[in-house]
């Protein structure tokens, strides 16, 4: 969630506030906060937001949208990998909700702007 949020904030910084990046960046922040609350509930150390390893340079909205598509696919894949090892129902529910947001809301928004 940090990675996607950081990416969309970088797009906004480079290309200005644009739909869908600004709205989805806010959603990613909410997603990260949901995961942070669960980590705190279970006594798991919350990792710091690492920022971007290197800030991508976007020359067009089309390039940024393609990066958004890739980020949302990666987010959905991550939850697919994590879910088999999760035994807590609340974690399963949050992971499922976040995966669904990536696949059913964010991904189509980036595919439409591409």
PyMOL commands that set and color helices and strands:
alter all, ss='L'
color gray80, all
select helices_A, chain A and resi 2-15+21-41+61-83+89-113
alter helices_A, ss='H'
color red, helices_A
deselect
rebuild
show_as cartoon
